[in-house]
Amino acid sequence: MYDTSIQMLGFHDAEVNLPSTERTEMRKRRNANRDRLKKGLADADKPSPIGQHTQGSYAMHTMVQDASTDYDIDDGVYFKKDKLVGPNGGEMSALAVREMVCDALQDVRFNTPPKVLKNCVRVYYNEGFHVDVPSYRRIETTNAWTGQTTYNYELASSGWKSSDALAVTKWFRERNEHHSPDFDDTDGQFCRVVRLLKAFARSRPSWKPLTATGFMITKLANDSFSASADRDDIALRETMKAIRWRLEWNKSVAHPTLTNETITHDDDTRPGHFKDRLVENLKHLEVLDDGQCTHADAMAAWDKVFCTDWFSQQPSPGANSGGSGGTKSLASPARPVEKREGGRYAVRRFA
């Protein structure tokens, strides 16, 4: 396969991975939102959270750039179950807890007020992104014989639903370390391929409401990942192929941490849409296997896949690079590789 590994890394760093400046801005808004929530709950004499923890793609470092700044941060708030008591002493419903959180987040400075959704409260920002605040209750169980205490978590959805988003973050960290030949605590080939797959899935505006979610794509990538040391282009292409064939026979996507639960629902069309787009675009990459493939051919192929002109703007590496079995391209990424803030996808429990 024609070697486009350096160009792929350059594309990832320049056009896909979220810059640290944007992550910092999001983190500031998230922290301000947390302070607003705690103050609002305290002012209304409501239960205090035992923890607030970022989850989803922000926590897993798999967020990708979006031209319309269509970003969302999932920042869960956790309560002790025995503190969620209604005015008459009864257990608060899942809806009542979401409404309580929504009331606490209200601020006259918002142009669009926070809104109660099925699985969270959404806080809207003028810049185009939003913070989703799912609410969880922690259920504490103590073994009468051993005295050992265990915790389970339930999400305030249409009802109380077993869920532990922090376990998903931990799962992703472990899978990234397991899959990546170059894992370095904050990144790895698996993580980069997940970002590239998500960028592909969102590369056309018309695809966004139809295609697989980022969580689905992350799980599909784990199920079908094909590592290739120093060759993100090969790893991406082979993983795309494997996902395509996996979705040919089974479009259901199992939840990574909840037994007998799926991310998809019955008759879910989103995985099928993602599969069809893979079929269409993998054809563009067949030229990479041609012994006569040129730099221009290879760049044009990846431009078609990602609906961009970034690759075609990359200079030719010269006569001694590329090609099946050739030496690695000497072209440099459009900008230096940027180390991202954050540590080892830390997952902390509560006191």
C-alpha positions as CSV (number, residue, x, y, z in Angstrom):
1,M,0.0,0.0,0.0
2,Y,1.3,3.4,-1.0
3,D,2.7,5.1,2.2
4,T,0.7,8.1,3.3
5,S,1.4,7.7,7.0
6,I,3.1,11.1,7.6
7,Q,0.3,12.9,5.6
8,M,-2.3,11.0,7.7
9,L,-0.7,12.0,10.9
10,G,-0.5,15.6,9.7
11,F,-4.1,15.6,8.7
12,H,-5.1,14.2,12.1
13,D,-3.1,16.8,14.0
14,A,-4.2,19.8,11.8
15,E,-7.8,18.9,10.9
16,V,-9.2,16.3,13.2
17,N,-7.8,16.3,16.8
18,L,-9.3,19.0,18.9
19,P,-6.7,21.8,19.6
20,S,-5.7,22.2,23.3
21,T,-7.0,25.8,23.1
22,E,-10.5,24.7,22.4
23,R,-10.3,22.0,25.1
24,T,-9.2,24.6,27.5
25,E,-12.1,26.9,26.6
26,M,-14.6,24.0,27.0
27,R,-13.1,23.1,30.3
28,K,-13.6,26.7,31.6
29,R,-17.3,26.6,30.6
30,R,-17.6,23.2,32.2
31,N,-16.2,24.4,35.4
32,A,-18.3,27.5,35.5
33,N,-21.3,25.2,34.9
34,R,-20.4,23.0,37.8
35,D,-20.1,26.0,40.1
36,R,-23.5,27.3,38.9
37,L,-25.1,23.9,39.6
38,K,-23.7,23.6,43.1
39,K,-24.7,27.1,44.0
40,G,-28.2,26.6,42.5
41,L,-28.7,23.4,44.5
42,A,-27.5,25.0,47.7
43,D,-29.6,28.1,47.3
44,A,-32.7,25.9,46.8
45,D,-31.8,23.7,49.8
46,K,-31.5,20.7,47.5
47,P,-29.1,17.7,47.9
48,S,-25.4,18.4,47.3
49,P,-23.6,16.3,44.6
50,I,-21.1,13.8,45.8
51,G,-19.2,14.2,42.5
52,Q,-19.2,15.8,39.0
53,H,-17.3,14.0,36.4
54,T,-16.7,14.5,32.7
55,Q,-17.5,11.5,30.5
56,G,-17.9,10.6,26.9
57,S,-15.7,11.8,24.1
58,Y,-14.2,14.7,26.0
59,A,-13.0,12.4,28.8
60,M,-11.8,9.8,26.3
61,H,-10.0,12.5,24.3
62,T,-11.8,11.4,21.1
63,M,-13.5,14.7,20.3
64,V,-12.9,15.9,16.7
65,Q,-13.0,19.3,15.1
66,D,-16.2,20.6,13.7
67,A,-16.6,23.6,11.4
68,S,-19.9,24.7,13.0
69,T,-18.5,24.2,16.6
70,D,-21.1,21.5,17.1
71,Y,-19.5,20.2,20.3
72,D,-21.0,18.7,23.4
73,I,-19.4,17.9,26.7
74,D,-21.0,15.3,28.9
75,D,-20.5,16.2,32.6
76,G,-22.3,13.9,34.9
77,V,-23.5,14.9,38.4
78,Y,-23.8,12.2,41.1
79,F,-26.0,12.0,44.2
80,K,-26.4,9.6,47.0
81,K,-29.7,7.7,46.5
82,D,-30.8,8.2,50.1
83,K,-30.5,12.0,49.7
84,L,-32.8,12.2,46.7
85,V,-36.0,12.5,48.7
86,G,-39.2,14.3,47.7
87,P,-41.2,16.8,49.8
88,N,-43.3,14.0,51.3
89,G,-40.4,11.8,52.1
90,G,-40.7,9.5,49.1
91,E,-38.0,8.6,46.5
92,M,-37.5,11.2,43.8
93,S,-38.3,10.1,40.3
94,A,-35.8,10.3,37.5
95,L,-37.7,13.1,36.0
96,A,-37.9,15.0,39.3
97,V,-34.1,14.8,39.6
98,R,-33.5,16.1,36.1
99,E,-36.0,19.0,36.8
100,M,-34.2,19.8,40.0
101,V,-30.8,19.9,38.2
102,C,-32.3,22.0,35.4
103,D,-33.8,24.6,37.9
104,A,-30.4,24.8,39.6
105,L,-28.6,25.6,36.3
106,Q,-30.9,28.5,35.2
107,D,-29.1,31.8,34.6
108,V,-30.5,35.0,33.2
109,R,-27.3,35.4,31.1
110,F,-28.3,32.4,28.9
111,N,-30.0,33.3,25.6
112,T,-31.5,29.8,25.5
113,P,-32.3,28.5,28.9
114,P,-31.2,25.0,30.0
115,K,-33.6,22.3,29.0
116,V,-34.7,18.9,30.4
117,L,-34.0,16.1,27.9
118,K,-34.6,12.4,28.2
119,N,-31.2,11.5,29.5
120,C,-29.8,14.8,30.7
121,V,-30.2,18.6,31.1
122,R,-28.7,20.5,28.2
123,V,-27.0,23.9,28.7
124,Y,-26.7,25.9,25.5
125,Y,-23.9,28.3,24.6
126,N,-23.9,31.0,21.9
127,E,-20.7,29.6,20.4
128,G,-22.6,26.5,19.1
129,F,-21.6,23.9,21.7
130,H,-23.5,22.7,24.7
131,V,-22.9,20.9,28.0
132,D,-25.1,17.9,28.7
133,V,-25.5,17.2,32.4
134,P,-26.8,13.6,33.1
135,S,-27.8,12.9,36.6
136,Y,-26.9,9.7,38.5
137,R,-27.7,8.2,41.8
138,R,-25.3,6.0,43.7
139,I,-26.7,2.9,45.4
140,E,-24.7,1.7,48.3
141,T,-24.9,-2.0,49.4
142,T,-23.1,-3.4,52.4
143,N,-22.6,-7.2,52.7
144,A,-23.9,-8.3,56.0
145,W,-21.3,-11.0,56.3
146,T,-18.1,-9.3,55.1
147,G,-18.9,-5.7,55.8
148,Q,-17.7,-4.9,52.3
149,T,-19.5,-2.0,50.6
150,T,-20.2,-1.9,46.9
151,Y,-21.7,0.8,44.7
152,N,-23.9,0.7,41.7
153,Y,-25.0,3.7,39.6
154,E,-28.3,4.6,37.9
155,L,-29.0,7.2,35.3
156,A,-32.0,9.5,35.5
157,S,-33.6,8.7,32.1
158,S,-37.2,7.9,31.3
159,G,-36.8,5.9,34.5
160,W,-33.9,4.9,36.7
161,K,-31.5,3.0,34.4
162,S,-28.4,1.1,35.3
163,S,-25.4,3.0,33.9
164,D,-21.8,3.8,34.8
165,A,-20.3,6.3,32.4
166,L,-17.0,6.3,34.3
167,A,-16.6,2.6,33.7
168,V,-16.8,3.4,29.9
169,T,-13.9,5.9,30.2
170,K,-11.9,3.3,32.1
171,W,-12.8,0.7,29.4
172,F,-11.6,3.0,26.6
173,R,-8.3,3.8,28.4
174,E,-7.6,0.1,28.8
175,R,-8.5,-0.7,25.2
176,N,-6.4,2.1,23.9
177,E,-3.4,0.8,25.8
178,H,-4.2,-2.8,24.6
179,H,-4.6,-1.9,20.9
180,S,-2.0,0.8,20.4
181,P,1.6,-0.2,19.4
182,D,2.7,3.3,20.5
183,F,0.6,4.0,23.6
184,D,2.1,6.8,25.6
185,D,-0.4,7.5,28.4
186,T,-2.3,10.3,26.6
187,D,-2.6,9.0,23.1
188,G,-2.1,6.0,20.9
189,Q,-2.9,4.7,17.4
190,F,-6.2,3.3,18.5
191,C,-7.3,6.7,19.8
192,R,-6.2,8.4,16.7
193,V,-8.0,5.9,14.4
194,V,-11.2,6.4,16.4
195,R,-10.9,10.2,15.9
196,L,-10.3,9.7,12.2
197,L,-13.3,7.4,11.9
198,K,-15.5,9.9,13.7
199,A,-14.2,12.7,11.4
200,F,-15.0,10.6,8.4
201,A,-18.5,9.9,9.7
202,R,-19.1,13.7,10.1
203,S,-17.3,14.8,7.0
204,R,-20.5,15.7,5.1
205,P,-23.2,17.8,6.9
206,S,-25.9,15.6,5.4
207,W,-24.4,12.5,7.1
208,K,-24.5,13.8,10.7
209,P,-28.1,13.1,11.6
210,L,-28.0,9.7,9.8
211,T,-24.8,8.0,10.7
212,A,-23.5,6.0,13.7
213,T,-22.9,8.0,16.9
214,G,-19.4,8.5,18.2
215,F,-20.0,5.9,20.9
216,M,-21.1,3.3,18.3
217,I,-18.0,4.1,16.2
218,T,-15.7,3.8,19.2
219,K,-17.1,0.3,20.1
220,L,-17.1,-0.8,16.4
221,A,-13.4,0.3,16.2
222,N,-12.5,-1.7,19.3
223,D,-14.3,-4.8,17.9
224,S,-12.5,-4.5,14.5
225,F,-9.3,-2.7,15.1
226,S,-6.2,-3.6,13.0
227,A,-3.0,-2.1,14.4
228,S,0.0,-1.2,12.2
229,A,3.1,0.2,13.8
230,D,4.0,3.6,12.4
231,R,1.3,3.4,9.8
232,D,-1.9,5.1,10.8
233,D,-3.0,5.0,7.2
234,I,-2.9,1.2,7.1
235,A,-4.5,0.9,10.5
236,L,-7.3,3.2,9.5
237,R,-8.0,1.6,6.2
238,E,-7.9,-2.0,7.5
239,T,-10.1,-1.0,10.4
240,M,-12.6,0.6,8.0
241,K,-12.6,-2.7,6.0
242,A,-13.2,-4.8,9.1
243,I,-16.0,-2.6,10.4
244,R,-17.7,-2.7,6.9
245,W,-17.7,-6.5,6.9
246,R,-18.7,-6.7,10.6
247,L,-21.8,-4.5,9.8
248,E,-22.7,-6.6,6.8
249,W,-23.7,-9.5,9.1
250,N,-24.6,-7.7,12.3
251,K,-25.7,-4.1,12.8
252,S,-26.3,-4.4,16.6
253,V,-23.5,-2.8,18.7
254,A,-23.1,-4.2,22.2
255,H,-22.5,-1.9,25.2
256,P,-18.9,-2.2,26.3
257,T,-19.5,-2.3,30.0
258,L,-23.2,-3.3,30.6
259,T,-24.0,-7.0,30.1
260,N,-26.8,-7.8,27.7
261,E,-27.2,-4.1,26.8
262,T,-26.8,-2.6,23.3
263,I,-25.9,1.0,22.2
264,T,-28.1,0.5,19.2
265,H,-31.9,0.1,19.4
266,D,-34.2,-2.2,17.4
267,D,-34.4,-1.3,13.7
268,D,-31.6,1.3,14.2
269,T,-30.6,2.5,10.7
270,R,-27.5,4.5,11.8
271,P,-25.0,1.6,11.7
272,G,-26.3,0.6,8.2
273,H,-25.7,4.2,7.0
274,F,-22.2,4.2,8.3
275,K,-21.5,0.8,6.6
276,D,-22.8,2.1,3.3
277,R,-20.6,5.1,3.4
278,L,-17.6,2.9,4.2
279,V,-18.4,0.7,1.1
280,E,-18.6,3.8,-1.1
281,N,-15.4,5.3,0.1
282,L,-13.2,2.3,0.5
283,K,-13.4,2.0,-3.3
284,H,-11.5,5.3,-3.6
285,L,-8.6,3.8,-1.7
286,E,-8.0,0.9,-4.0
287,V,-5.6,3.0,-6.1
288,L,-3.2,2.8,-3.1
289,D,-2.6,-0.8,-4.0
290,D,-1.6,0.0,-7.5
291,G,2.2,-0.3,-8.1
292,Q,1.9,2.8,-10.3
293,C,0.2,4.9,-7.7
294,T,1.6,8.4,-7.5
295,H,1.6,10.9,-4.7
296,A,-1.1,12.9,-6.4
297,D,-3.3,9.8,-6.8
298,A,-2.9,8.9,-3.2
299,M,-3.7,12.4,-1.9
300,A,-6.7,12.6,-4.2
301,A,-8.0,9.3,-2.8
302,W,-7.8,10.5,0.8
303,D,-9.4,13.8,-0.1
304,K,-12.4,12.0,-1.5
305,V,-12.7,9.9,1.6
306,F,-12.7,12.9,4.0
307,C,-14.4,15.3,1.6
308,T,-11.5,17.8,1.8
309,D,-8.7,19.3,-0.3
310,W,-6.1,19.1,2.6
311,F,-4.2,16.1,1.3
312,S,-3.8,17.5,-2.3
313,Q,-2.2,20.5,-0.8
314,Q,0.6,18.4,0.6
315,P,3.9,18.6,-1.4
316,S,5.2,15.5,-3.1
317,P,7.8,13.7,-1.0
318,G,10.1,13.1,-4.0
319,A,11.1,10.1,-6.1
320,N,12.4,7.9,-3.3
321,S,9.2,7.7,-1.2
322,G,5.8,6.2,-1.3
323,G,4.8,3.1,-3.3
324,S,4.3,-0.4,-2.0
325,G,7.5,-1.3,-0.3
326,G,9.0,2.2,-0.8
327,T,10.6,4.3,1.9
328,K,8.5,6.6,4.1
329,S,7.4,10.0,2.8
330,L,9.7,12.9,3.8
331,A,6.9,15.4,3.7
332,S,6.2,17.1,7.0
333,P,2.8,17.5,8.6
334,A,1.1,20.9,8.1
335,R,1.9,21.8,11.7
336,P,3.9,20.0,14.4
337,V,2.3,17.3,16.4
338,E,0.6,18.9,19.3
339,K,0.6,17.1,22.7
340,R,-2.8,17.4,24.3
341,E,-3.5,18.4,27.8
342,G,-4.7,15.8,30.2
343,G,-3.4,12.7,31.9
344,R,-4.0,9.1,31.8
345,Y,-7.8,9.3,31.3
346,A,-8.1,9.3,35.1
347,V,-11.3,7.8,36.5
348,R,-11.9,8.7,40.1
349,R,-14.6,7.4,42.4
350,F,-16.2,9.4,45.2
351,A,-15.6,9.6,48.9
